[in-house]
Amino acid sequence: PDVSRGKISDWLSPAYFTLAAGMDYIKERKFTCFLSPFTCKGTLVKNQILANAGQFGVDPAEYDSEGIMIRPGKNIRIEYGSYVRMGFSQSWKDKYRLDSKAELFSSYLNNPGNIDFNIESVLACKFNKYLACSMILQMIYDDDIILVKSPAYTDNNGTFHPEKKGPGLQFKEVVAIGFQYSL
């Protein structure tokens, strides 16, 4: 990543898209389960610096022995496989609402035994006519996305420890409190 500017993502870096053909089961608008054996999953990394670094699973740039770029990093990664999306929605007393979804994807060509998942839950609360709160928790695991698990450093004894990278679980938590008014 462009650590000189502190940038680890950017506009459309990443952007994810899924194109799937399958069947959807819906029960009482509270539960849904979509199954697709024919799915195209894509990742777009518009920022070329991030693409050159191979962020978000795209192919990184290639360099010669002198450090000169031979080929820039790819901006798009496409995978074909099977996809499952499950969703749950529940409301209580017109004040609370929980929406959850889980998406699972397995590539047919690249490590078919590895399953990528994206789980997101949103809890929305109305305190009164004007004040509301929402809490979001999202967990993502994709073995093609390489994370820096520990940066390179030199300890107090002068021993250099290289950077450790690998796939890992990503979390996002958001809490929002806002003013609302219905017309």
VENLIN-V313077 format. One line per field, one symbol per residue. ss: DSSP state (~ for helix, > for strand, _ for the rest). psi: psi as a letter, one per 40 degrees, with the letter a starting at -180 (. if undefined). burial: 1 if it has 24 or more other C-alpha atoms within 12 Angstrom, else 0. A space follows every 10 residues. Layout:
# VENLIN-V313077
ss = ???
psi = ???
burial = ???
This chain:
# VENLIN-V313077
ss = _>____>__> __>>>>>>>> >>>>>>>___ >>>>>>>>>> >>>>>__~~~ ~~__~~~___ _>>_____>> >____>>>>> >>>>>>>>>> >>___>>>>> >>>>>>>___ _____>>>>> >>>>>>____ >>>>>>>>>> >_____>>>> __>>_____> >__>>>___> >>>>>>>>>_ ___
psi = igedeeheii hfgihiihhi haihhhhfed hihhhheghh hihhgdhddd ddefifeihi ihiaeeehhd hiiiehhhih aihhhiihhh ihfedihhhi ihhhhhhddh gdehhiihhh hhhhhhdade hiiihhhhhh hheehhihdh iiihadeehh hihhiiiihh ihhhhhhihi hh.
burial = 1000000010 0011010101 0000000000 0011110011 1111111111 1111111111 0000000000 0011111111 1111111110 0000001111 1111111000 0000011111 1111110000 0011111101 1111111000 0000000000 0000000001 0000000000 000
